[in-house]
């Protein structure tokens, strides 16, 4: 049965078609994460592209939303794939978005059991977990060893190795360790995933370069929920456009505010 579930499916991405909040499953609307503005009232998100990109300011709930979707898909909210438990949550104080999954409903066609949830914040924990798992299995020469490279190179090696198969891949700020040239390399990987037809990507980013990926559905998460947006209309793009027009004057003006 397990091998049958993991068998490639001859249907194109996206596989996760829709997620929505079921108010009957929210026990305390005032508690995190249900107190976030975008979860007030009705919340629904449809996926009609293989690649969905979410932009927005810090604190709007992008990571919370991705953590909830990841947990709904069967991934640990701290990152990883199905069956991976890379982070010990027993002594954690921080509130994460995995509890959002308890109140989410989803529509799949079909439900894919493979993929990965990448969180920049937990990359080192996940990488060490994968190395330890390989060593404990007697496969020391085959340990991934992502951490022997620079931060950005480790990210890219991780993406190249883990994001080639059929599945749903959730990226939370993958650009955090990538220089502009490395972001181009990531975009090339994204294009290979897109052209394969078997990868669904849901990504949150602050990078206008990644937001501009052609053919993706770009959404802005703001106080009142998600809305379609062009990269030129994002706050990130506008701010950088003002900076590049006159860097010295821009920085001087910002420091005086």
C-alpha positions as CSV (number, residue, x, y, z in Angstrom):
1,X,0.0,0.0,0.0
2,X,2.8,2.4,0.9
3,X,4.6,1.9,-2.4
4,X,1.3,2.5,-4.2
5,X,0.8,5.8,-2.5
6,X,4.3,6.9,-3.4
7,X,3.9,5.9,-7.1
8,X,4.1,8.9,-9.5
9,X,0.7,10.3,-10.5
10,X,0.0,11.2,-14.1
11,X,-1.7,14.5,-13.3
12,X,-0.1,17.9,-13.6
13,X,0.4,20.3,-10.7
14,X,-1.2,22.0,-8.8
15,X,-2.4,19.2,-6.6
16,X,-3.5,21.2,-3.6
17,X,-6.5,23.1,-5.1
18,X,-7.9,25.0,-2.2
19,X,-7.6,25.7,1.5
20,X,-10.1,27.4,3.7
21,X,-10.8,28.2,7.3
22,X,-13.6,26.3,9.0
23,X,-14.9,28.6,11.7
24,X,-16.5,25.6,13.5
25,X,-13.0,24.3,14.2
26,X,-11.7,27.6,15.8
27,X,-12.0,27.2,19.6
28,X,-10.7,30.6,20.5
29,X,-10.8,33.4,17.8
30,X,-8.7,35.6,20.1
31,X,-5.8,33.1,20.4
32,X,-2.9,32.9,18.0
33,X,-2.9,32.2,15.1
34,X,-6.6,32.9,14.7
35,X,-6.2,36.4,16.0
36,X,-4.2,37.4,12.9
37,X,-6.1,40.0,10.8
38,X,-6.2,37.9,7.6
39,X,-8.0,35.1,9.5
40,X,-10.9,37.4,10.7
41,X,-14.1,36.4,9.0
42,X,-13.8,34.1,6.0
43,X,-10.5,32.9,4.7
44,X,-10.0,31.0,1.5
45,X,-7.1,30.5,-0.9
46,X,-7.3,28.8,-4.3
47,X,-4.3,27.4,-6.2
48,X,-4.8,27.6,-10.0
49,X,-1.1,27.8,-10.9
50,X,1.8,25.4,-10.3
51,X,3.7,28.2,-8.5
52,X,2.1,30.5,-6.0
53,X,4.1,33.4,-4.5
54,X,3.0,35.3,-1.4
55,X,4.5,38.7,-0.6
56,X,3.8,41.0,2.4
57,X,5.3,42.8,5.3
58,X,6.7,41.2,8.4
59,X,4.0,40.3,10.8
60,X,1.2,39.9,8.3
61,X,1.2,36.1,8.8
62,X,3.0,34.7,5.7
63,X,5.0,32.2,7.7
64,X,2.0,31.3,9.8
65,X,0.0,30.5,6.7
66,X,2.8,28.4,5.2
67,X,3.3,26.5,8.5
68,X,-0.4,25.8,8.6
69,X,-0.5,24.5,5.0
70,X,2.7,22.5,5.6
71,X,1.2,20.8,8.7
72,X,-2.0,20.2,6.7
73,X,0.1,18.4,4.1
74,X,1.8,16.3,6.7
75,X,5.1,18.1,7.2
76,X,6.5,19.2,10.5
77,X,5.8,22.9,11.1
78,X,9.5,23.5,11.7
79,X,10.4,22.2,8.2
80,X,11.2,18.9,6.5
81,X,9.3,16.2,4.6
82,X,6.9,13.5,5.6
83,X,8.2,11.4,8.4
84,X,10.9,13.8,9.4
85,X,11.0,15.3,12.9
86,X,14.1,17.5,12.7
87,X,13.3,19.8,15.6
88,X,12.4,19.0,19.2
89,X,9.4,21.1,20.1
90,X,9.0,19.9,23.7
91,X,10.8,22.8,25.3
92,X,9.9,25.5,22.8
93,X,8.3,28.8,23.9
94,X,7.7,30.3,20.5
95,X,4.3,30.1,18.9
96,X,4.2,28.6,15.5
97,X,1.5,28.3,12.8
98,X,1.1,24.5,12.8
99,X,-2.0,24.8,15.0
100,X,-3.7,26.6,12.2
101,X,-3.9,23.3,10.3
102,X,-6.5,22.0,12.8
103,X,-9.0,24.6,11.6
104,X,-8.1,24.4,7.9
105,X,-9.8,22.2,5.3
106,X,-8.3,21.3,2.0
107,X,-9.3,20.2,-1.5
108,X,-6.7,18.0,-3.3
109,X,-6.7,16.4,-6.8
110,X,-5.0,14.1,-5.9
111,X,-3.4,14.3,-2.5
112,X,0.3,14.1,-3.0
113,X,2.3,12.4,-0.3
114,X,5.8,13.7,-1.3
115,X,7.5,17.0,-1.1
116,X,9.3,19.3,1.4
117,X,8.7,22.3,3.6
118,X,11.8,24.6,3.6
119,X,12.1,27.2,6.4
120,X,15.2,29.3,6.3
121,X,15.1,29.6,10.1
122,X,15.4,25.9,10.7
123,X,17.7,25.0,7.8
124,X,20.7,24.1,10.0
125,X,18.6,21.9,12.3
126,X,17.2,20.0,9.3
127,X,20.6,19.7,7.6
128,X,22.1,18.2,10.8
129,X,19.1,15.9,11.2
130,X,19.6,14.5,7.6
131,X,23.4,14.0,8.3
132,X,22.7,12.2,11.5
133,X,20.0,10.0,10.0
134,X,22.5,8.9,7.2
135,X,25.2,8.2,9.7
136,X,22.9,6.2,12.0
137,X,21.9,4.2,9.0
138,X,25.5,3.3,8.3
139,X,25.7,5.6,5.3
140,X,28.3,8.1,6.4
141,X,29.8,8.5,2.9
142,X,26.3,9.3,1.6
143,X,25.5,11.9,4.3
144,X,24.3,15.1,2.5
145,X,26.7,17.4,4.4
146,X,25.0,20.6,3.3
147,X,26.8,22.6,6.1
148,X,30.3,22.2,4.8
149,X,29.5,24.8,2.2
150,X,28.8,28.5,2.5
151,X,25.3,29.3,3.7
152,X,24.0,30.2,0.2
153,X,25.7,27.2,-1.4
154,X,24.3,24.9,1.2
155,X,20.8,26.3,0.4
156,X,21.2,25.7,-3.3
157,X,22.6,22.2,-2.9
158,X,19.7,21.4,-0.6
159,X,17.2,22.7,-3.2
160,X,18.9,20.8,-6.0
161,X,18.8,17.5,-4.1
162,X,15.4,17.7,-2.5
163,X,13.2,19.4,-5.1
164,X,13.4,17.2,-8.2
165,X,10.6,14.7,-7.5
166,X,6.9,14.9,-7.8
167,X,5.3,16.7,-4.8
168,X,4.3,19.9,-3.1
169,X,7.1,22.1,-2.1
170,X,6.7,25.0,0.4
171,X,9.4,27.6,0.7
172,X,9.5,30.2,3.4
173,X,11.9,33.0,2.4
174,X,14.4,30.8,0.5
175,X,16.3,34.0,-0.5
176,X,17.5,34.7,3.0
177,X,21.0,33.3,2.4
178,X,21.2,33.9,-1.4
179,X,23.1,36.7,-3.1
180,X,21.4,38.2,-6.2
181,X,23.3,35.9,-8.5
182,X,22.4,32.9,-6.3
183,X,18.8,34.0,-6.5
184,X,19.0,33.7,-10.3
185,X,20.2,30.2,-9.8
186,X,17.2,29.5,-7.6
187,X,14.9,30.9,-10.3
188,X,16.5,28.5,-12.8
189,X,15.7,25.6,-10.4
190,X,12.2,27.0,-10.0
191,X,11.8,27.0,-13.8
192,X,12.9,23.3,-14.0
193,X,10.4,22.4,-11.3
194,X,7.7,24.4,-13.2
195,X,8.5,22.8,-16.6
196,X,8.5,19.3,-15.1
197,X,4.7,19.6,-14.5
198,X,4.9,17.5,-11.4
199,X,5.9,20.1,-8.8
200,X,3.6,22.5,-6.9
201,X,5.4,25.4,-5.2
202,X,3.9,27.7,-2.5
203,X,6.5,30.3,-1.6
204,X,6.7,33.4,0.7
205,X,9.4,35.9,-0.1
206,X,10.6,39.4,0.3
207,X,12.7,39.3,-2.9
208,X,11.2,41.2,-5.9
209,X,13.5,39.1,-8.1
210,X,11.7,35.9,-6.9
211,X,8.3,37.6,-7.1
212,X,8.9,38.3,-10.7
213,X,9.1,34.7,-11.7
214,X,7.1,34.5,-15.0
215,X,3.8,32.6,-15.0
216,X,3.5,32.4,-11.2
217,X,0.4,33.7,-9.3
218,X,1.7,36.6,-7.1
219,X,-0.4,37.4,-4.1
220,X,0.0,40.1,-1.4
221,X,-0.9,39.3,2.1
222,X,-2.1,42.4,3.9
223,X,-4.3,43.3,6.8
224,X,-7.5,42.4,5.1
225,X,-6.3,39.2,3.4
226,X,-4.8,38.0,0.2
227,X,-5.1,39.9,-3.1
228,X,-3.5,39.5,-6.6
229,X,-0.7,42.0,-7.2
230,X,1.9,42.7,-9.8
231,X,5.6,42.8,-8.7
232,X,5.7,46.5,-9.7
233,X,2.9,47.3,-7.2
234,X,4.5,45.6,-4.2
235,X,6.0,47.7,-1.5
236,X,9.2,45.8,-1.8
237,X,9.7,46.8,-5.5
238,X,8.6,50.4,-4.9
239,X,11.1,50.9,-2.0
240,X,14.0,49.4,-4.0
241,X,13.1,51.5,-7.1
242,X,13.3,54.7,-5.0
243,X,16.6,53.4,-3.5
244,X,18.3,52.7,-6.9
245,X,17.1,56.0,-8.3
246,X,19.4,57.9,-5.9
247,X,20.9,55.6,-3.1
248,X,22.6,58.4,-1.1
249,X,19.6,60.7,-1.0
250,X,17.3,57.8,-0.2
251,X,19.3,56.5,2.7
252,X,19.8,60.0,4.1
253,X,16.1,60.7,3.9
254,X,15.2,57.4,5.6
255,X,17.7,57.9,8.4
256,X,16.1,61.3,9.1
257,X,12.6,59.9,9.6
